[in-house]
């Protein structure tokens, strides 16, 4: 009887060990097989530096380029509206974070489009500085006065951010399927035209960012890669760009540009760095 109990205990111990080994092997495989994006997104190395619910006092965290734009807070978030006149540069608008962020960066927010336009774009600027020299100090807050009319040329000639166009349409368009996402790296230089700033690929006809639908946007710039994840309306899409051939953006502010005629609401805006 004693011998039988001994063998039963050994058998139970062996079974327990096998279960533990299987569990850890499965967990290890799951981690190893997760995508580089998922590993970046979920790493504990991120340090939260901006956490704005966007429901009160937008001026505490943001500064505005553009005299015609309006920004209003409510329990629903921060409603940002550019001017209504198409092709009038004074009707563009850009919101900038007051904080500047250095290093690898993760940007998360809820985005709800509040216009029904089939023209023009929204832009996310990532780590913008001035090019330095003359009036265009690296600290862009030193020349806010030069951007009261937010002409696009001021930004791509005299700043150096990464730019993501999204919820975007051509400037002349009546086709609701012609939406796109495109990345550029500023600035224009004698050796690089506006179109040569583009980072391939561009993405077309996604059917995302529909009016009055809330999407969770997550953008990560790290390890010479740029990712944009869009979740909402039953979709979960991931877009990526290899930025190794572009000059890196290392430090600067985050910007939200609405071209003339465009508007959207933002909520739970978070920026983390590592």
C-alpha positions, -999 to +999 in steps of 0.1 A: +000+000+000+028+024+009+046+016-024+014+022-043+009+056-027+045+065-035+040+058-072+007+077-072+025+108-057+053+105-083+028+102-111+008+133-099+041+153-096+050+143-131+016+153-145+019+187-127+054+192-141+041+184-176+012+208-173+035+236-161+060+230-190+032+230-215+018+263-201+051+280-202+059+267-236+026+279-250+030+313-233+066+316-247+054+307-282+026+332-280+050+359-271+076+350-297+049+348-324+033+381-316+041+408-342+068+434-338+040+460-336+021+441-308+054+438-289+061+475-292+026+485-283+024+464-252+060+468-238+062+481-203+090+505-213+065+532-223+063+562-200+031+582-201+039+619-205+006+634-217-029+622-206-056+646-217-093+635-215-100+665-238-131+674-219-120+707-202-097+737-208-080+727-240-056+757-237-039+738-208-023+713-232-027+728-266-019+759-286-037+769-318-025+781-352-052+798-372-074+828-364-107+814-378-106+779-363-126+771-332-119+746-304-145+737-278-145+712-249-175+691-238-181+658-220-178+642-255-143+656-261-124+684-279-143+696-309-118+711-334-133+730-364-113+746-392-127+775-413-154+768-438-139+783-470-122+759-494-088+770-508-085+799-484-053+794-464-065+815-435-091+787-429-066+760-422-060+752-385-034+733-364-035+724-327-001+718-311+008+701-278+024+725-254+048+697-245+076+684-266+084+647-267+118+630-272+126+595-284+104+566-295+068+577-292+033+562-289+003+584-296-033+572-287-066+590-291-102+586-300-112+603-332-147+611-344-151+629-377-177+657-374-178+668-411-192+651-441-167+665-466-153+644-495-123+668-499-092+678-480-073+661-452-066+657-415-029+655-406-011+641-376+023+658-371+048+638-351+077+654-332+078+687-351+107+712-346+116+742-366+146+738-390+166+763-370+182+795-382+166+829-389+130+831-378+124+794-377+137+784-342+137+747-333+111+756-307+081+763-329+064+782-300+089+810-307+073+817-341+036+811-335+030+846-348+042+835-383+015+808-384-017+829-377-025+820-413-015+783-414-004+781-450+008+745-456+041+758-472+052+772-439+051+738-423+067+717-450+094+742-458+104+752-422+096+722-400+109+686-398+081+663-385+067+631-398+032+638-413+004+613-416-026+623-438-057+604-429-095+608-431-081+623-463-095+630-498-082+649-529-088+686-529-113+682-558-134+651-553-170+638-552-162+601-548-167+588-512-145+558-518-114+579-526-101+581-490-064+575-483-036+574-457-002+589-467+031+596-448+056+623-456+088+634-439+095+672-439+111+695-449+114+702-486+150+708-495+169+717-526+174+680-532+139+669-521+106+681-536+072+680-518+063+647-536+097+632-528+090+636-491+065+607-493+072+574-476+058+544-493+033+528-493+002+550-494-031+533-487-063+539-506-100+531-505-101+518-469-136+530-460-124+543-426-131+574-406-167+577-415-187+607-402-200+604-366-182+571-360-156+569-332-122+552-340-094+544-316-061+555-333-027+543-321+005+556-338+039+543-329+072+555-342+101+533-330+130+512-344+129+531-377+093+520-383+061+538-382+028+521-374-009+533-374-036+511-360-072+521-365-100+503-345-137+510-349-169+503-368-161+466-366-126+471-382-091+467-368-066+478-394-028+482-391-007+502-415+031+504-415+060+523-431+098+516-431+113+550-422+149+540-423+155+559-456+141+591-441+158+616-417+146+607-382+123+629-362+138+626-327+121+654-306+093+678-309+056+686-305+025+667-317+002+685-341-033+680-353-040+698-387-074+703-402-074+716-437-101+742-445-136+727-443-126+698-420-136+691-384-134+663-358-136+655-321-108+641-300-109+624-267-085+606-243-054+619-260-022+601-247+014+604-255+041+580-242+078+578-248+106+554-242 
